Amino acid sequence: MSALLSPLVSLLTVVLAGAHDLLAALGLAPGSPLAWVLALAGLVVVVRGAMLPLVVHGVRSAHARARAMPALTALQRRYAGRRDLESLSRLRREQRAILAEHGVSSWSLAPMLLQFPLFLALYRVIAEVSAGHPVGALTAGLVASATSATIVGLRLTDRVTGLGASLPGLVLFVGLAVLAAGLTYVTQKWFVLPNTPAMSTGAAGVASAGAAGTGVGAGEQVAGAMAAVQGWLPALSAVGLLIGAAVVPAGLLAYWCLNNLWTLVQQALICRYWPTPGSAAATRQP
């Protein structure tokens, strides 16, 4: 994994160092807190902007799966209770035909998976800089500049356990953690869940059937369980981030805030203008 991430890490450090140098050329004091915060924001904008084609593909794939779901639901109900191999074989063939008809490719999730190495590389860059380690184009001098910049006594390398003597820095650190968690909660609660189609009994049957041929009764159980899990996701995500904030440096918290803000705006636009068919967001459209 390290070898796979190395080219991405190097590219991201070039972007971050270049953003800092550009801001310095525009008049900001090199090594100032504002210069590094804006450079970090620029890195997030460049990376997330480059990923927009993958986001568009993911939205289109989600719409295609949602449009196919009524037909898949009807198909599952038609085959409910049949467990012989011939019926299961026909069920799979008809499922594949429905998915192909609606343009749902077996590779539809691949673009989402391609984003994962990029997120890991970005996380690694911020983690290394926050720890004071030179990486890629970020030389020892640039890293020292970044880690020595302070806002009310808070540096990128500071962790919550070392801020007992600096009340303003501790308040800012806690504020960043709460902001990052709040952005995650709002995104999940108001823009992700409403844009997720409700899982009907038949749809749950499609997800849970397969070789066992479980049928509608099991589908109802799966649908209820999935709905319960989805309802808890916003709170669990926010709590998980707050727990993570207890062990990461302030630089990563700043990155989480900026990245989560982008995610919130992006999901809000998708929910408003390109809602998934069958979701609550789609039913609210004029």
C-alpha positions in Angstrom: 0.0 0.0 0.0 2.9 2.4 0.8 4.3 1.9 -2.7 0.9 2.6 -4.2 0.4 5.7 -2.3 3.9 7.2 -2.8 3.2 8.8 -6.2 -0.1 10.3 -4.9 1.6 11.5 -1.7 4.4 13.2 -3.8 1.8 14.9 -6.1 -0.2 16.2 -3.1 2.9 17.6 -1.4 3.7 19.5 -4.7 0.1 21.0 -4.6 0.4 22.0 -0.9 3.9 23.5 -1.3 2.8 25.3 -4.5 -0.3 26.7 -2.8 1.8 28.1 0.0 4.3 29.6 -2.3 1.6 31.2 -4.4 0.0 32.7 -1.4 3.3 34.1 -0.3 3.8 35.6 -3.7 0.4 37.2 -3.4 1.5 39.0 -0.3 0.8 36.7 2.7 3.6 36.3 5.1 5.4 33.0 4.4 4.9 30.6 7.3 2.0 32.6 8.8 -1.0 30.7 10.1 -3.3 32.2 7.5 -1.0 31.2 4.7 -0.9 27.6 5.8 -4.6 27.3 6.5 -5.4 28.8 3.1 -2.8 26.4 1.5 -4.5 23.5 3.2 -7.9 24.7 1.9 -6.4 25.0 -1.5 -5.2 21.4 -1.3 -8.7 20.2 -0.4 -10.3 22.2 -3.2 -7.8 20.8 -5.8 -8.2 17.2 -4.6 -12.0 17.2 -4.2 -12.3 19.1 -7.5 -10.3 16.5 -9.3 -12.6 13.8 -7.9 -15.8 15.5 -9.2 -16.0 13.2 -12.3 -16.0 10.2 -10.0 -18.8 11.8 -7.9 -20.9 12.4 -11.1 -20.4 8.8 -12.1 -21.5 7.7 -8.6 -24.6 9.8 -8.7 -25.6 8.4 -12.1 -25.0 4.9 -10.9 -27.1 5.4 -7.8 -29.9 6.8 -10.0 -29.7 3.8 -12.3 -29.9 1.3 -9.4 -32.9 3.2 -7.9 -34.7 3.1 -11.3 -34.1 -0.6 -11.4 -35.3 -1.3 -7.9 -39.1 -1.5 -8.6 -38.5 -4.2 -11.3 -36.1 -6.0 -9.0 -38.7 -5.9 -6.2 -41.5 -7.3 -8.4 -39.1 -10.0 -9.6 -38.2 -11.0 -6.1 -41.8 -11.2 -5.0 -42.5 -13.4 -8.0 -39.8 -15.8 -7.0 -40.5 -15.7 -3.3 -40.4 -19.1 -1.7 -38.8 -20.9 -4.6 -35.6 -22.6 -3.6 -35.0 -25.1 -6.4 -31.8 -24.5 -8.4 -33.6 -23.9 -11.7 -35.7 -21.1 -10.2 -32.7 -19.5 -8.5 -30.8 -19.6 -11.8 -33.7 -17.9 -13.6 -33.9 -15.3 -10.9 -30.2 -14.4 -11.2 -30.5 -14.2 -15.0 -33.5 -11.9 -14.9 -31.9 -9.8 -12.2 -28.9 -9.3 -14.5 -31.1 -8.5 -17.4 -33.0 -5.8 -15.4 -29.7 -4.3 -14.2 -28.4 -4.2 -17.8 -31.6 -2.7 -19.0 -31.3 0.2 -16.6 -27.5 0.7 -17.2 -26.3 -0.7 -13.9 -22.8 -2.0 -14.5 -21.1 -4.5 -12.3 -18.3 -1.9 -12.2 -20.6 0.9 -11.1 -18.9 1.1 -7.6 -15.3 1.1 -9.0 -15.0 4.9 -9.2 -16.0 5.1 -5.5 -13.2 2.6 -4.7 -10.7 4.6 -6.7 -11.3 7.5 -4.4 -10.0 5.5 -1.4 -6.3 5.6 -2.2 -6.5 9.4 -2.8 -8.1 10.0 0.5 -5.5 7.8 2.2 -2.7 9.7 0.5 -4.2 13.1 1.5 -4.5 11.9 5.1 -0.9 10.7 5.1 0.4 14.0 3.8 -1.5 16.0 6.5 -0.5 13.5 9.2 3.2 13.6 8.3 3.2 17.4 8.2 1.3 17.6 11.5 3.9 15.3 13.0 6.7 17.5 11.8 8.1 15.1 9.3 9.3 16.2 5.8 7.5 14.5 3.0 7.8 14.8 -0.8 8.0 18.5 -1.9 7.5 19.6 1.7 11.1 20.1 2.8 12.2 20.3 6.4 12.1 24.1 6.2 8.5 24.2 4.9 7.4 21.6 7.5 9.1 23.6 10.3 7.4 26.7 9.0 4.0 25.0 9.0 4.4 23.4 12.4 5.7 26.6 14.1 2.7 28.7 12.9 0.3 29.2 15.8 -3.2 30.5 16.3 -3.9 31.6 19.9 -1.1 29.2 20.9 -2.3 26.2 18.9 0.1 24.6 16.5 -0.6 22.0 13.8 1.4 19.4 15.8 -0.5 20.0 19.1 -2.7 17.3 20.5 -5.4 17.8 23.1 -3.4 16.0 25.8 -0.7 18.6 25.6 -2.8 21.7 25.8 -3.6 21.8 29.5 -1.5 24.9 30.1 -3.0 26.8 27.1 -6.7 27.5 27.6 -7.2 29.4 24.3 -5.4 26.7 22.4 -7.5 24.0 24.1 -10.7 25.9 23.4 -9.8 26.2 19.7 -8.8 22.5 19.5 -12.2 21.4 21.0 -14.0 23.9 18.8 -12.4 22.3 15.7 -13.3 18.8 16.9 -16.9 19.9 17.5 -17.1 21.7 14.1 -15.8 18.6 12.2 -18.2 16.3 14.0 -21.1 18.7 13.5 -20.4 19.0 9.8 -20.4 15.2 9.5 -23.7 14.9 11.5 -25.5 17.6 9.4 -24.3 16.1 6.1 -25.4 12.6 7.1 -28.7 13.6 8.7 -30.0 16.2 6.3 -28.4 15.4 3.0 -27.3 11.7 2.8 -30.2 9.9 4.5 -32.9 11.9 2.7 -31.2 11.1 -0.6 -31.1 7.4 0.2 -34.1 5.4 -1.3 -36.2 3.6 1.3 -35.5 -0.1 1.3 -38.8 -1.8 0.6 -39.6 -5.4 1.5 -38.9 -6.6 -2.0 -35.7 -4.7 -2.3 -34.5 -6.2 0.9 -35.4 -9.6 -0.4 -33.2 -8.9 -3.4 -30.3 -8.1 -1.1 -30.8 -11.0 1.2 -32.1 -13.8 -1.1 -29.6 -15.4 -3.4 -28.8 -19.1 -2.8 -31.1 -19.4 0.3 -34.2 -18.0 -1.4 -35.3 -16.3 1.8 -38.4 -14.6 0.5 -40.5 -11.6 1.7 -40.5 -12.4 5.4 -36.8 -12.2 5.6 -36.9 -9.1 3.4 -39.0 -7.3 6.0 -36.5 -8.1 8.7 -33.6 -6.9 6.6 -35.5 -3.7 5.7 -36.2 -3.0 9.3 -32.6 -3.7 10.4 -31.2 -1.5 7.6 -33.5 1.4 8.4 -32.4 1.2 12.1 -28.7 1.2 11.1 -29.2 4.1 8.7 -31.0 6.1 11.4 -28.0 5.8 13.7 -25.3 6.5 11.2 -25.2 10.3 11.6 -24.7 10.1 15.4 -22.2 7.3 15.1 -20.2 9.1 12.5 -20.1 12.3 14.7 -19.2 10.4 17.8 -16.5 8.4 16.0 -14.9 11.6 14.8 -14.9 13.1 18.3 -13.2 10.0 19.6 -10.6 10.3 16.8 -10.0 13.9 17.7 -8.7 12.8 21.1 -5.6 11.2 19.4 -4.9 13.2 16.3 -2.9 16.5 15.9 -4.6 19.9 15.3 -3.5 19.8 11.7 -5.7 16.8 10.9 -8.6 18.4 12.7 -8.2 21.5 10.5 -8.2 19.2 7.4 -11.3 17.3 8.6 -13.2 20.6 9.0 -12.3 21.8 5.5 -12.9 18.4 3.9 -16.2 17.9 5.7 -17.3 21.4 4.7 -16.7 20.5 1.0 -18.6 17.2 1.5 -21.6 19.1 3.1 -21.9 21.6 0.3 -21.4 18.8 -2.4 -24.1 16.6 -0.8 -26.5 19.5 -0.3 -26.2 20.3 -4.1 -26.7 16.7 -5.0 -29.7 16.3 -2.7 -31.3 19.5 -4.0 -30.7 19.3 -7.8 -29.9 15.6 -8.5 -31.9 13.6 -5.9 -32.0 9.8 -6.1 -35.3 8.5 -7.5 -37.4 7.0 -4.8 -35.8 9.0 -2.0 -37.4 11.5 0.4 -35.3 14.2 -1.3 -36.8 13.4 -4.7 -40.4 13.6 -3.3 -39.7 17.1 -2.0 -38.8 18.4 -5.5 -41.3 20.8 -7.1 
